[in-house]
């Protein structure tokens, strides 16, 4: 019998990466969180295999590409989320076969051929996918498609498993679609899963007085503060703290919005902090569709959405009582403070507010990042410094 050849999976960035800036300044597309899991975590769970990345060179030390010489190398577009049909199609690919969906490359089996130009597939047999898989193409997809993603991840994670017991001090609606992982604490809260599932991760905590309407995901080691008001579909990634009012937003992880204030139709990256009583607008006074800064077009583009709030890149922070206009994009490592509404495109490494911005010195930014990492028991190492240094250089033109 011919031995079954193993498969090595590589998640690659395509041209959508630029549409997902500033969030992809510091990570491959596949490491975007949507639903409960990141796109990478979804693929690794359904494939039951580890993946590596083909991404920008300056990110490759943290996210290395691992090519196998004794296996079929399967390259998967990291902007697509898996579903059963798509996984079946990909696993059927033979060497020198590729899978497309409406002229967009989803996957390639390159066999043991290391030299692969994913833009030139003339020598490959090409098949059209019938999977209709969800894809993250723009930053606003992350919150606008979050309901579908939470539903899918909830089924994937909880199928065949039993939730931990939930304290009788809580009021539960739709208990069958509330799942609580080991070590989570919930007391004196209202959880309404009639509008969508609620997932509470390992060692997470929902403090007293919190009101949650699903779909909602609180990932491991994260906290809902006293009296938090959460409207789904919302995701709070791992090691985060959230209070106040949140509606249809995604927080990637290691970020805090610990106090009162409104966050709606928004995405926060990692290592962000929102000051007390800060708010964002998610609806224009004239109810017009919201325009958002595009790094590809280098101008504001129409999202087609009536509700669109704040997009904030990694390591950015704002002081107390900060007010963000509808459709504001904040880059990486910006520090925003002061009265009034700052402009709705704030470049990376900006320091200031409505009165104007200067450049946030990279040495000062590194000092803050070092302290923030230490608070989580982590090390802000040379690799992290090199990534942020490259982003600082890449984004210089926007600060002029």
N, C-alpha and C positions, 0 to 999 in steps of 0.2 A: 504493500500500500504506500502511495506517495505521501510523504509527511506534509502536514498542514503548515504552510508558511506563516510565520507570525507577522503582525502588523505594527508599524511604528507610526504614531500619529503626531503631525505637526500642524499647529494652528497658525495661519498666516494672515497678515494685514493686507488689505487691498486698498484701493483708492478712497474708500469710505473713511479711512483713518483721518483724513484732513477735515471731514465733516464733523468728526467727533472730538476735535480739539475744543477747549483746552484739556479735556479729560484724558486724551491719548498723548499728550505731551509726556506723560510719566508712566504710561503702561501700554501694552499691546491692546488691540481692540477686544480680544478674548477675555481680558481681565476687567471688563466693565461688568458691574453688578446690575442685573435687571431681574425682577422677581425675588426669589430668596437667594439664589446662587449667582456667582459670576458665570459668564458664558463658558469659560474654561471648565469650571466645576460641573456644569451641566454635561459637557461632552465627556469628561472623565468618568462621570457616574454612569452614563448610558453605555459607554464603550468598555467600562471596567478596565481602564488603562490610563497611564500617565500620558500627558502631552507636553510638547515643547513649543517654542515660538519662532516664527520667522517675522522679525519686526525691524524697526529702525536700528541702525548700527549702534547708536549711543545707548540704546536700551538693552542690547544683546548680552551684556555682562550679567545683568540682573535676570534677564529672560533669555537664556541661551537656546540656540537651535541644537537639537540632538538628532543627528542623522544615523540611521542604522545601515550597516553594510550586509547584514545577514537577514534582512526582513524586507517586506514591501513597505515602502514609505508612503503614507497617505497624508496628503496636504489638504487641510480643510480650512475654508474661509471662516475666519474668526468672527465675522459679523453675523453669521447665521446661528440661530439656536436650534438644537437638535429636536427632532420628533421621530417617532418610530419608523415612519416611512422613509425619511431621509437617512437614518442610520442603516436601514436595510439596503438602500441604494448604494451607499458608500461602501459597505462591506462586500458588495458584489463586484466592485471595480477590480479589474485585472490590470497588470502592468501596462502602461501606455494607454490607459483609458481615463477620460475626464468626465465630470458631471457639471452641467450648466443649468441655470434657471433664468430664463428671459435674458440671455446673453451675458449673464454674470456667472463667473466661475465659482462653483461651490466646492469641488473636490477633485483631486488628481491622485492617481496611483502611479508613482514614478518607478516602482520596483526598487532595485538597488542602484538606480542611476542618480548620482548626487547632483549632477548639473541639470537643473530644471529652471527654465524661464517660464514663470507662470503667466506671462503675457504673450508667449509664443507657443501655441499648442498644435501647430500644423501637423506634427507627426503623431498626434494622439487621436484615438477614436473617441468622439465626443457624443455623449448621451444627454438628453434633456430630462431634468428631474420633474417628477410629478408630486413632489412632497409638499409644496406650498408652505415651507418652513418660515417661521418668524425671523425677521432680519432687523438689526439695529443699524440704520443708515445715517441718522441725524441725532444730535444731542437730545432733541425733544422727544424722540422715540422712546428714550429710557423711561420717562414718566408716562407718556401717552400709551405705551404698550405694556405697562407694568402689571395691569390687571391680568391680562392673558398669561404673562410670565409667572406671576404668583400662583395662579390656578394650576399651571403645568408643573411647576416645581413642587407645589404642595402634594400633588398626586405622586410625583416621582419619589419624594423623600419619605412620605408616610405610608405608602402602599404596603399592606401586610404587617404594619407595626401598630402598637398600641400606645396611646398618649399616656403620659404620667397623670396621676390624679390631680384634680384642681380643687383648691381649698373651697369650702362651703361659704366662706365670707364673700365670695365673688358672685355677681349676677351674670349668668350665661344665657345667651340666645343663640340657637343653632349649635349646640354643644358638639354634635357629631363632626363638625368641620373645624373644631378647635383642637390643635395638637400642641402639646407641651413636652419639651425635651427634658431629660434628666437634669436635676439641679436648678431648674428655673423656679422663681418665686413670684407668686401673684396673690395679692391680698386686697380685698375691698375695692375691686375694680369692676367695671361693666364691660363685658366682651360680647359684641354683637356680630356673629358670623353668618347672619341670615343674608347678608349682601355679598359675602365672599369669605373664603377660609381665613383663619387666623393661626399663624405659626409663631410659637415662642421658643427660641433656641436654647441650647444648653447653657446653664448658669446665667441666664438672662433674668431681669427683674422688672415686674410691672408694679410700681408703687401705688399706694392707696389713693383712691379718688380718680384714677385714670379711666378715661372713657375711650373705647376703641371700637370702630366700625370697620369691618373687613371690606376687601381683602387687605391683610396686613401681615408683615413679617418683621419680627424682632430677632435679630440674629444673635449668636452666642456672645455671652459676656456683655450684652448691652442693657441699658436701663431706660425705662420710661419714668420720668420724674413725677413727683406728687401732682395729681390733678391734670395730667397731660390729656389733651383732646386730639384724637387721631382719626382722620377720615381716610379711608382707603380710596384707591389702592396706593399704599405707602409701604416702603421698605426702609428699615433702619439696619444698616450693616453691622458687623461685629465690632465690639469694643467701642460703642458710641453711647452718648447720653442725650436724651431728647425730652424737652418739656414744652409747655405752651401749646399752641395750635398748629397742627401740620395736616396738610391736605395733598393727596396725590403727589408725593415726593419720594425721591430715592436718595439715601445717604449711603455712600459706598462702604464706609467703615472708619474706625479710629477718628471720628469727628464728633463734635459736641454742639448741640443747640439746647443748652440745659435750662433755659429760662423762658419766661413768657415772651410772646411775640409770635407773629404768623409767618409760616413758610408754606408756600403753595405752588404746585405745578413746577417743581424745582428739582435740581440735581446738585448734590454736594459731593465732591471727591473725598479723598482721605486727608486726615490731619487738618481739617477745617475747624474753625470755631466761630460761632455766631453769638455776639454779645447780647446781654439782657435787653429785652424790649425792642429788639431789632425786628423789622418787618420787610416783607417784599410784596409788591403789587403783582397780582397775576391776571388782572383784567383792566384794559384801558377804559377810561371814562366814557369814550365814545363807542365802546364795544367793537372796535375795529380789530381785524386780525393783527396778531403781534409779529413784528419784525425782530430778528435776532442777528447778532454779528456773525458773519461767516468768514472763517480763516481762508477758505478756498477762494471766495469772491473778493475778499478784503473790503466788504461793505455789508450793510444790513440787508437780509433777505427775508421774504415773507415765509413764515412757518405754516400758514394756513390754519393756525389755531387761534381761538378766541382767548383761551386761558394758557398763559405761558409766563413763568416767573423768573427764577434766578438759576443760572448755571455757574457753578463755582469750581475752579480747578484745585488740585491738591495744595495743601499748606497755606491756603488763603484764610484770612481772618478779618472780622469786623468788630469794632468797638460797640459799646452800648448805644441803643437808640439809633442805629444806622437804618436808613430808609433806602430801599432799592426800588427803582422804577420797574414797570412791567418789561419783561424781556431783557434782563441785564445779564451780560456775560462777564465774569471775572476770571482772569487768567490764573496762573500758578504763582503761589507765594506773594500775593498782594496783601497789603494791610490797609484797611479802609476805616475811617473814623471821622467824626465831626458832624455838624448839623447840615440839614439840607439833603437833596438828592444828588448823589454822584452821577456822572454820566453812565450810560448803559452799555458801554464797552470799557472795561478797565484792564489794561494790559498786565501781563505777568510782571512781577517784581515792581509794582507800583506802590507808593506810600503816600496816603493823603485821603482826600474826600472831595466834596462839592467845591471847596475853595481852590482845588488844584492838586496835582500830583507831582511828586519827585520820584527818583529811582530809589527803590529799597535796596540798600547795599547788600551784596550777596554775603559778606562776612557776618552782618547782623542777622540775616535770614538763617544762616547756618547755626548761629548761636541759639536762636529760638528753636529750630528743628532738633538740635541736640537735646535741649531740655525737654521738649515734648516727647521725643522718643524715650528718654530716660524714665519719664512718668509711666510709660507702658512696659518698662523692663526691656526695651530694645535699644539697639545701637545705631545711631545715624552715621553710617560708615562711609568709606571712600566711594563706594559704588553709588550710594544715594547722592553724595556730593557731586560726583561727576555728571549724573543725570540732570540735576538742577543747574549746574554750571552751563551745561549745553542748552538747556531751556532758556536760561538768562541770555545767552548769546543769540539764540534763534529769534527771540522776541524783542531784541533791542530796537528794531525799527518802529515798533508800535509805541515805544515810550518817548519818541522824539516829538 
